[in-house]
Amino acid sequence: MDVQVDWPSTEAEWDRAEAREIGAAHPERAWVSTDRDVWHRNPFYSGPEVPILKMTKPCSSLRSTESKHGAQRRCHAP
């Protein structure tokens, strides 16, 4: 018997698949971030609506003691 698996074919599809996997593991989170540093609504979240925040300051305005990766996440995090 042949089993056909529908693997994601684009980076965006892989990113959405990763977001679904993370969301399934963490249904308490309204938003999940993937390795590509992209935020997705968690389809498994069932709590109150949590809007994504708009960036109010550029990342460069964050304290220099923060790591670059941490600053980017803080800058774009919901």
Secondary structure, DSSP 8 states (H G I E B T S, - for coil): ---------SHHHHHHHHHHHHHHH-TT-SEEE-TTS-EEE-TT--SS--------S-GGGS-TTS-HHHHHHHHH--
